[in-house]
Amino acid sequence: MGYTPMIQQYLQIKKDYEDAFLFFRLGDFYEMFFQDAIQASKELEITLTSRDGGGEERIPMCGVPYHSAPNYIDQLIRKGKKVAICEQVEDPRQAKGVVKREVVQLITPGTLMDSHTLEDKENNYMVSITPFDERYGFTYCDLSTGELKLTMFETVEDCFSECALIGAKEVVVPQNFKDQWTDTLQNRYGVTISVQEKDDDTASFPQLLKNLTHPEEISTVTRILSYLHRTQKRNLDHLQAAEIYQTQHYLKMDEYSKRNLELTETIRTKDKKGSLLWLLDETATAMGGRLLKTWIDRPLTSEREIEERVNFVEILKGRFFERQDLREKLQKVYDLERLAGRIAFGNVNGRDFIQLKNSLSQIPDIKNIVLGLLSTSTKWDDYLDACEEVYELLDKAIQENPPISVKEGGLIKDGYHEKLDQYREASRNGKTWIAELEQEERRKTGIKSLKVGYNRVFGYYIEVTKANLHLLKEGQYDRKQTLTNAERFITPDLKEKEALILEAEEKSVELEYDLFVGIREEIKQYIPRLQALAKAISEIDVLQSFATISEERHFVRPTFSKDRKLVIQNGRHAVVEKVLGMQTYVPNDCYMDAERELLLITGPNMAGKSTYMRQVALTAIMAQIGCFVPADQAALPIFDQIFTRIGAADDLVSGQSTFMVEMLEAKNALTKATQNSLILFDEIGRGTSTYDGMSLAQAMIEYVHNEIGAKTLFSTHYHELTVLANELPRLKNIHVSVSEENGKVVFLHKLKEGAADKSYGIHVAELAELPREVIQRAQEILATFENKEDTPVKAESQVKEMTSQDEQLSFFVEEKSEPLQEKGLKKHSELVEELEKLELMEMTPMDAMNALYKLQKLLK
């Protein structure tokens, strides 16, 4: 026996949306069947039931009420799922057989539009990646704001890194996209994958493609547009023309560097609090918050553009009262970008229009403040377009407190439309007549409890309690409905008025909706102007945020050096300073020039080496986004890239150990950095044995110094490496100073010239409150190692020193062979015999030190 027609219809629609939950509209519910129902019941924690579908077994089923569906859809989208909304598309009263149903929208992580499901200060990006013969097309789009940009990359790894940089939620790929690439995107970056194989005709998107000429660029943008057109099934007029961007126009940071520097979220908690974004975000609008995050992700490399921002920040910083007025006005501006998107998308309501109107009312004052701060005419004169026509239309048409629903009336003001006013007058007069009828009938019958009411099913009626029925004359009213304690009646006059009132109200609601749609369509014509205004407002908002923070935190204007000189006087880590308090944080200088390219930093843990390194990088980033910086004075080169290797973290998703992650981060720097880059290497080599780690660290230092020439901060616990300052002319030693008194240490967090003399590791362990027995035993062992010159530790020190001098590990050097001859031929033979027994390639570092110890004993 086959399935019922309704289940057959469900299965037919489901074929086209196999990777989505199909929300199938049945009356007041969205139902799911088969595997969708089983999985949804688990994901949403709702009851799984079953129904007869015409087959041999009952069909699994679950459902949610249509009015609460958005909440359930949000839950699924947050988990990276897709939801296809299937609605009835014909009147059930006119349907023959099964009511026709169609999917009206596919909701995915990258296509969210409702404001309550989106983070106000975060973009919601979806991406398309299109492989070509020698490069990859990369397009990203925020459907909620209309932003559409594209670039080309040489490798697919660059595409993945860009996905991580912008925080992509969904990636659209062709059918032939490699499985391992898909796995990487899903498992490593947590994005949802969608397939769009066939491109729509480019003639469908003439305005969006107008800036593109190369076939590969057109193809990669058309892929994402085709996907949006196919899945959203509605107007996308708010999408902006595709804009080409070049990554070389911005300071590049790979995903590791962005994470290590905690630019937009912290490493441990993944929270905004504690990040650079948290520090700098004094934006007053949602648009400004999103732009600030974009600027932090993409600092500029053009000095002219940087200075343009810094100039305006300086003006705002020095004009407190004007800046406060500007902030107050900006706080009254709603999210113009997403409002424009909702207007085009067709899901705008009356309250959105009031937000738009109130926002536009602030623009003239904002424009006056901005232009008053500037002595010459600027771009703000044109960009701050108040769209007076839109404001006037909304002010004339939309009620000040409209309902949320757009289909139940109450949206349009009196006086906007003559016919609507007539309907409303008829309805109001009819209701007045009803109220007067109630008073008149009470007087006639003497029944004070008599009332005239309304019911959607039965219409208007006269209600009399059963206790008062005897007061009515026979045939005075026509009986309409009997209740437990009352009777309801109707009169010819009441019935006539009811028809007039209901007709007026019904036509009034229909006409209001039509008028609302007409207003929406008229405002669509202004979307490009509204989007341009939104860009201007968001930029002004970010710059005033910079000015506000710069004044509050005592930041200074940076300057930019032409000779790659870096000078920071009393620099601070602005985020740490905010957490600790300005009086607690210890500032430090940093000086680097052509003769001082690489700083080797030594000193104990907890002394502040990593913080110092991060603060130099954050100072550079803040300068290149146009903000003032935390220092007494700062002159900086403009960096093209920043690379970091800071902290230890496993990458369990891709099965990589801490040491492998460390090496991958180091590889990125060593293979991609240029002379104009900034490299931060913190404790390179500690994830392996002493010899391995120290050898790698030295080799990297030499490579950066000799081959790359980038400005580099290299912190290490391998004190033996400090002798490199004698061999590498552009390497200088600096250390974090420590005060030691009566066996106790105080970390001064102050950087000084020269190398540190010891590591203070046991002191740090003591501060961490390790058991006292452990601390005492460690001190005893350390004292033994330091006092016995013939211990393996001493031998290790000698080996390391020779390594630094000879650039290779060597147990013996030619000029030290004389003592062997003096000991006589016998001892020499014994020594050679012992050496021949050693299997050096199979020995651990500790075995090698023990063997060396024995050989040394033979010499004595």
Buried (B, 14 or more C-beta within 10 A) or exposed (E): EEBBEBBBBBBEBBEEBEEBBBBBBBEEBBBBBBEBBBBBBEBBEBEBBEEEBEEEEEBBBBBBEBEEBBEBBBBBBEEBBBBBBBBBEEEEEEEEEBBBBEBBBBBBBBBBBBBEBBEEBBBBBBBBBBBEEEBBBBBBBBBBBBBBBBBBBEEBEBBBBBBBBBBBBBBBBBEEBEEEBBEBBBEBBBBBBBEBEEBBEBEEBEEBBEBBEEEBBBBBBBBBBBBBBEBBEBEBBBBBBBEBEEBEEBBBBBBBBBBBBBBBBBBEEEEBEBBBBBBBBBBBBBBBBBBBBBBBBBBBBEEEEBBBBBBBBBBBBEBEEBBEBBBEBBEBBBBBBBBBBBBBBBBBBBBBBBBBBBBBBBBBBBBEBBBEBEEEEBEBEEBBBBBEBBBEBBBEBBBEEBBEEBEEBBBBBEEBBEEBBBBBEBBEBBBEBBEEBBEEBBEEBEBEEBBBEEEEEEBBBBBBBEEBEEEBEEEBBEEBBEEEEBBBBBBEEBBEBBEBBBBBBEBBBEBBBEBBEEBBEEBBEBBBBBBBBBBBBBBBBBBBBBBBBBBEBEBBBBEBEEEBBBBBBBBBBBBBBBEEEEEEBBBBBBBBBEEBBBBBBBBBBBBBBBBBBBBBBBBBBBBBBBBBBBBEBBBBBBBBBBBBBBBEBEBEEEEBEBBBBBBBBBEBBBEEBEEBBBBBBBBBBBBBEBBEBBBBBBBBBBEBBEEBBBBBBBBBBBBBBBBBBEEBEBBBBBBBBBEEEEEEBEBBBBBBEEBBEBBBEBBBBBBEEEEEEEBEEBBEEBEEBEEEEEBBBBBBBBBBEBBBEEBEBEBEEEEEEEEBEEBEEEBBEBBEEEEEEBEEEEEEBEEBBBBBBEBBEBEE
